[in-house]
Amino acid sequence: MEVRPPGVSAREWRKMIRPEECPACGKGHTYQNELDKHIAAQHPHVAAQHGVSTNRHLCMWCLKSFARRDHLTRHLRTKHGRAKKKRNRG
């Protein structure tokens, strides 16, 4: 394991070394949740072996499906002029 150089924050260091590596292609990711998103979107054929959900997000207007919810939200906004309602956090 590499030692963090002085003057580099823990967050910056994690971004530099990208400790979470994709088992299918070797691409490095900063955090496990980023790796999980990558595996679900890019390698769905091996996702289950690594405990990653491959649930698809379906557009209720045109039935197109997306691996990531944020991609569905963008699709709804750009293609159908709709946005998901934001939850009230009050």
C-alpha positions as CSV (number, residue, x, y, z in Angstrom):
1,M,0.0,0.0,0.0
2,E,1.3,3.4,-0.9
3,V,1.8,6.1,1.7
4,R,-0.1,9.4,1.2
5,P,2.3,12.2,0.6
6,P,2.4,15.2,3.0
7,G,0.1,18.0,1.9
8,V,-2.4,15.8,0.1
9,S,-5.8,15.4,1.7
10,A,-7.2,11.9,2.2
11,R,-9.9,12.7,-0.4
12,E,-7.4,13.9,-3.0
13,W,-5.2,10.8,-2.4
14,R,-8.2,8.4,-2.8
15,K,-8.9,10.1,-6.2
16,M,-5.3,9.7,-7.2
17,I,-4.9,6.0,-6.4
18,R,-8.5,4.8,-7.3
19,P,-8.4,1.8,-5.0
20,E,-11.6,0.1,-6.3
21,E,-10.7,-1.9,-9.4
22,C,-13.2,-3.4,-11.8
23,P,-12.7,-7.2,-11.9
24,A,-13.9,-7.3,-15.6
25,C,-11.8,-4.6,-17.2
26,G,-9.4,-3.3,-14.5
27,K,-10.7,0.3,-14.6
28,G,-10.1,2.0,-11.3
29,H,-12.7,3.8,-9.3
30,T,-12.5,6.1,-6.2
31,Y,-15.4,4.5,-4.3
32,Q,-17.2,1.2,-4.2
33,N,-20.6,2.7,-5.2
34,E,-18.9,4.1,-8.4
35,L,-17.5,0.7,-9.2
36,D,-21.0,-0.9,-8.7
37,K,-22.5,1.6,-11.1
38,H,-19.8,0.9,-13.6
39,I,-20.2,-2.9,-13.4
40,A,-24.0,-2.7,-13.7
41,A,-23.8,-0.4,-16.8
42,Q,-20.7,-1.8,-18.6
43,H,-20.6,-5.5,-17.5
44,P,-24.1,-6.7,-16.7
45,H,-23.1,-10.2,-17.6
46,V,-20.8,-10.4,-14.5
47,A,-22.7,-8.1,-12.2
48,A,-24.5,-10.9,-10.3
49,Q,-21.2,-12.7,-9.6
50,H,-20.0,-9.5,-7.8
51,G,-23.2,-8.8,-5.9
52,V,-24.2,-5.8,-8.0
53,S,-27.9,-5.3,-8.8
54,T,-28.8,-5.0,-12.5
55,N,-32.3,-3.7,-12.0
56,R,-33.3,-1.6,-14.9
57,H,-35.2,1.7,-14.7
58,L,-38.0,1.9,-17.2
59,C,-39.5,5.0,-18.8
60,M,-43.3,4.9,-18.4
61,W,-43.8,6.9,-21.6
62,C,-41.8,5.0,-24.2
63,L,-40.6,1.9,-22.3
64,K,-36.9,2.5,-22.9
65,S,-34.9,1.1,-20.0
66,F,-31.8,2.5,-18.3
67,A,-29.2,0.9,-16.0
68,R,-29.0,4.1,-13.9
69,R,-31.8,6.1,-12.4
70,D,-30.0,9.4,-13.2
71,H,-30.0,8.4,-16.8
72,L,-33.8,7.8,-16.7
73,T,-34.3,11.2,-15.1
74,R,-32.2,12.9,-17.8
75,H,-34.1,11.0,-20.5
76,L,-37.5,12.1,-19.0
77,R,-36.4,15.7,-18.9
78,T,-34.9,15.8,-22.4
79,K,-37.1,13.5,-24.4
80,H,-40.5,13.9,-22.7
81,G,-40.2,17.4,-21.1
82,R,-40.9,15.9,-17.7
83,A,-38.9,15.7,-14.5
84,K,-39.4,13.4,-11.6
85,K,-41.0,15.2,-8.7
86,K,-38.4,16.0,-6.0
87,R,-39.2,14.8,-2.5
88,N,-40.0,17.4,0.1
89,R,-37.1,17.3,2.6
90,G,-38.9,19.5,5.2
